[in-house]
Amino acid sequence: MSISSSHPTAGKSISLLRLDERSIGFKTGAVIVGTLLLALSSQIEVPMVPVPVTMQTFAVTLVGALFGARLGALTVLAWLGEAMLGLPVLAGGAGGIVHFTGPTAGYLAAFPVMAAMVGFLAGRGWDAHRPLLAFASMLAANALCLLMGAAWLSSLIGVEKAITFGVTPFFLGAILKSALGAASLVALHRASSKARRS
């Protein structure tokens, strides 16, 4: 039996927040809160060259898992739009269009794809009910981000340097942030279930 047919919430965009059942106003509020979470996660940074280590990918995957594929991707795009307008929502309080043409451009382009990917899989059972699958979806999304980021970075500094500076230093962080994302998803699900029962 497939995951999609065996899971009670399969086919739905989200099970925890039930955003697919909410009003436009509620969804708009969720997008705003999501962009704030993404902006705050960007400020947790370990400076590195040419790409810093941040908690952005943790927040991106969590938004995808909680909001679903479409609304998750839309939330990330809204946050990137804020950055393009010059708001200080990127790593280190940065903003502006220049960041979408420099070394981090590939990673930024990957973020909405990551959210959509995790949200899509969450809607098919890779969620808080199956923490290992949730972890796997987030890790796969992080791997995709590194691949897209390195592909762009290689056009600026060459393939070997792109792998050395844009992929290898982020392996451990990708694993840890994926584990934290899955654990956070489970914790939020338990808290939500407890609140509904009380």
N, C-alpha and C positions, 0 to 999 in steps of 0.2 A: 504494500500500500504506500502511496506517495505521501510526502510531507503535507502537500496542499490538501489532500483529501482526508487525512487523519487528524489534522489539527482543528480544534473547534472554532478558531477565528480565521481560518484560511480564507483568502480572497478579500479580506477586509484590509483597508489601508492602515488601520491602527486599532489595537485592542485596549491599550492602557488609557489613553486620553479620549478615545472615541471622537476624534476631531471630525471624522466623516459625518457624524451625526449632529455636529454643532452648527450654530448660526454663522453667517458671514462675519458678524461683529466679533464673535468669540474667536474665529479663525484669525481675524486681523490682529486681535490682541495677542494670540499665540505667536504670530509672526514677529510682532514687536518684541515680545519677551525673548523669543529665540534669537533675534539679532543682538539683544543685550547680552545674552549668554555667550554668544560667539565673540562679541567685542571684549567681554571680560576675560574670556579664555585666552584671547590674543595677548593680554598683558602679562600672562604667566610665561616668561620667556627665559631661555638660556641662549645668550648671544653666541652665534657661530657664523662663520663665513664660508660660502656666500649665502647660506640659508639658515635662519635661526630655528632652534627647537622651541615649540610652543605647545599649548594645550588645545590649539585650534582643531586638530583632527579628532581629538576626544569629543569636543563639543559638536563638531559636524556630524560624526557618526551617531551621537546620542540624539541630536535633533532629528536625524533621519529615522531612527528607531521609534522615537516618540511621536513624530508628526506624520509619518508615512512618506511614501516616495514623492508624490507631487508637492504637498505642502512643505515637506522637508527641503526639497530642492529650491522651492520658491523662497523659503526663509533664508537659505544661504545666498541665493541671488540677490535678495533685498539687502543683506549685509554687505555683499560685495559692491552693490550699487552705492551704498553709503560710503564705502571706501573710495570709490571712483569720484564721488562728489567732494572728496577731501576730508571727510570726517575721520577722526583719529581712532579707527576701529580695528586696525591691523596690528601686527606685532610691534611692540614698543610704542604704541600710540601713533602709528604711521597712517597715512592716508594719501590719496591722490592717484591719478592715472598712471604715474611713472612706475608704480609697483606692478602694473599689469603688462609691462613691457620688459622688465628687468629679470634678474635671476629667479625670482619667486613666481613668475607668471604661470608656469606650468602647474605648480602646486595649487595656486588660486583657482585656475581653470578646472582642476580636478575636484574641488570641494563640492560643488552642486551635484556632480556625478556620484561622488561618495555618498552623499545624503540620499539621493534617489536609489542607489544600489542597496544600502542598508534598509531603507524604508520598504523597498520592494520585497526583500527577503523577510523582513519582520512581518509583513502582511501574509506571508506564506509559512509562518511557523518558526522562523529563526528569531525568536523574541525571548522575553523574560521567562516563558514557560520552558524553554530549552536553552539554558545559559551557554552551553558549549557551542551551539549553532549561532547564537547571538555573537559570541566571541569570534567565531570563524568568519561571520559576515563582516564584522568590524575590521578584523585583521586583513581580510581580502580587500576591503575598501582602502585601507591604509597602503597595502601593496600597490593597488592601482594608482593611488596618489603619488607614491614614489616613482612609479613607472612613468607617469605623465610628467611629473616634475623633472625627472632626469632627462626625458626626451627633449624637453625645451631647453634645459640647462646645457645639454650637450651641444646645442647649436651655438652657444655662447662661449663655452670653455673646453669643448671636446668631450668625447664619450668617456675616456678614462678618468678625467678629472670630475666629470659629472657623477660617475659612480662613486668615486672616492669621497667627494665632498657633499654630494646631494642624495646619496642612497645609504651607503654603509653606516654612517653615524646615526641613522634614524631607525635601524632595525630593532634594536632593543626597546626604544621608545614606542615604536609601533605596537610591539607585543604588549608592553605594560599598559599603554593607553587603551588598547582593545580590551584587555582584561578588566581595567577600571570601568570602561564603558559598559561592558556586560554586567559587571557587579552593580553598577549604578542603576542599570535598567531593572535588575532583579529587586534591588532595594526599593525603588520607586513603585514597582508593581506590588510588593508586599505592603508598603505603606498605604497605597491606594486601596487595596483589598481590605485592609484593616479599617480604614476610614469608612468604607462602604458598609462594613458589618456593624460599626458602632452607631 
